[in-house]
Amino acid sequence: MTAIACTDLTRRFGTVCAVDSVSLQVGRGEFVALLGPSGCGKTTLLRLLAGFEHPDHGQIVIDGAVVAHPGASTPPERRRIGMVFQEHALFPHLDVADNIAYGMPRGGGRAARVRELLNLVGLPECARRMPHQLSGGQQQRVALARALAVQPAAILLDEPFSNLDAGLRAEMRTEVCDILRRAAATACFVTHDQEEALSIADTVAVMRHGRIEQIGSPHEVYTRPASREIARFIGEANLLRGEADGHVARCALGTLPLLSPIFGAVDVLVRPEAIDVRHDAAGVAIEQISFFGHDQLLRLRLADATILCARTLPRPDLRPGMRVALRVSDPVMAYAAD
């Protein structure tokens, strides 16, 4: 049951290939994050899905209907796609109810549908307020209700939380995800925030240089990144030079089990939270501790002068200058050395 299917999708702007032979499938009811740094092509891909850009090559199918190929493109308003923009894009001269109803067909059920959506997004009392009378979070919920109003095949969200402050951003992504789940909506959203993508998406597609370089569950993408570049981009990464012999690799942290077999010179990926820290007078020195409340990050210098980061729960027994032993017990990823 596929809501969106892209095949070999390409979009060029002059000599720049913004989207390069991308194939992607989004299942009905699935929440997919397009994750990548600025300029990687994720927003262009979203605009191709919405119909704001036209592909130079490839095909887009939405809810079983071909909506774009190089010879033809269905206009955005006929694609059964709901769009939530970064700036919300509410009509300033229309109240909340009229903003939500804007794209809906005329008919007797219109008012009832608006009331249903206001209840869904938790704003039943705001129907007659104007957009400027709403908070940023409330405006976002109205934009989401408007996108859902036409019962689209999929909702597209372009950096939906980037204009909110940090505290509200975390709250709103939880609320928006909950609203979309209750509406049984299919959603595809663009973000450069790794935490955002990993915490709310069913599937994460990591983009670099116009291509999808890895796609999988948040757990898979984080624990088994397809390359050292993705490993560095998705969260914090210690990459240690080592030597692999099939299912183990020897590095500055000892002999570590590997998730995938590899041989020869490698870079071993060790996430900071995978490192167990205990007191040991013969161990390595803690150079710095950054305290974040819910956890803390230790900066350590190994015997070969390599700088390593370890993440622990708040531990007042650890202080800069103290010596500790480090241990990694879980299997790790390794990549062939350059």
Rosetta blueprint (number, residue, H / E / L):
1 M L
2 T E
3 A E
4 I E
5 A E
6 C E
7 T E
8 D E
9 L E
10 T E
11 R E
12 R E
13 F E
14 G L
15 T L
16 V E
17 C E
18 A E
19 V E
20 D E
21 S E
22 V E
23 S E
24 L E
25 Q E
26 V E
27 G E
28 R L
29 G L
30 E L
31 F E
32 V E
33 A E
34 L E
35 L E
36 G L
37 P L
38 S L
39 G L
40 C L
41 G L
42 K H
43 T H
44 T H
45 L H
46 L H
47 R H
48 L H
49 L H
50 A H
51 G L
52 F L
53 E L
54 H L
55 P L
56 D L
57 H E
58 G E
59 Q E
60 I E
61 V E
62 I E
63 D L
64 G L
65 A E
66 V E
67 V E
68 A E
69 H E
70 P L
71 G L
72 A E
73 S E
74 T L
75 P L
76 P H
77 E H
78 R H
79 R L
80 R L
81 I E
82 G E
83 M E
84 V E
85 F L
86 Q L
87 E L
88 H L
89 A L
90 L L
91 F L
92 P L
93 H L
94 L L
95 D L
96 V H
97 A H
98 D H
99 N H
100 I H
101 A H
102 Y L
103 G L
104 M L
105 P L
106 R L
107 G L
108 G L
109 G L
110 R H
111 A H
112 A H
113 R H
114 V H
115 R H
116 E H
117 L H
118 L H
119 N H
120 L H
121 V L
122 G L
123 L L
124 P L
125 E L
126 C L
127 A L
128 R L
129 R L
130 M L
131 P H
132 H H
133 Q H
134 L L
135 S L
136 G H
137 G H
138 Q H
139 Q H
140 Q H
141 R H
142 V H
143 A H
144 L H
145 A H
146 R H
147 A H
148 L H
149 A H
150 V L
151 Q L
152 P L
153 A L
154 A E
155 I E
156 L E
157 L E
158 D E
159 E L
160 P L
161 F L
162 S L
163 N L
164 L L
165 D L
166 A H
167 G H
168 L H
169 R H
170 A H
171 E H
172 M H
173 R H
174 T H
175 E H
176 V H
177 C H
178 D H
179 I H
180 L H
181 R H
182 R H
183 A L
184 A L
185 A L
186 T L
187 A E
188 C E
189 F E
190 V E
191 T E
192 H L
193 D L
194 Q H
195 E H
196 E H
197 A H
198 L H
199 S H
200 I H
201 A L
202 D L
203 T E
204 V E
205 A E
206 V E
207 M E
208 R E
209 H L
210 G L
211 R E
212 I E
213 E E
214 Q E
215 I E
216 G E
217 S L
218 P H
219 H H
220 E H
221 V H
222 Y H
223 T H
224 R L
225 P L
226 A L
227 S L
228 R H
229 E H
230 I H
231 A H
232 R H
233 F H
234 I L
235 G L
236 E L
237 A L
238 N E
239 L E
240 L E
241 R E
242 G E
243 E E
244 A E
245 D E
246 G E
247 H E
248 V E
249 A E
250 R E
251 C E
252 A L
253 L L
254 G E
255 T E
256 L E
257 P E
258 L E
259 L E
260 S E
261 P E
262 I E
263 F E
264 G E
265 A E
266 V E
267 D E
268 V E
269 L E
270 V E
271 R L
272 P H
273 E H
274 A H
275 I L
276 D E
277 V E
278 R E
279 H E
280 D E
281 A E
282 A E
283 G E
284 V E
285 A E
286 I E
287 E E
288 Q E
289 I E
290 S E
291 F E
292 F L
293 G L
294 H L
295 D L
296 Q E
297 L E
298 L E
299 R E
300 L E
301 R E
302 L L
303 A L
304 D L
305 A L
306 T L
307 I E
308 L E
309 C E
310 A E
311 R E
312 T E
313 L L
314 P L
315 R L
316 P L
317 D L
318 L L
319 R L
320 P L
321 G L
322 M L
323 R E
324 V E
325 A E
326 L E
327 R E
328 V L
329 S L
330 D L
331 P L
332 V E
333 M E
334 A E
335 Y E
336 A E
337 A L
338 D L
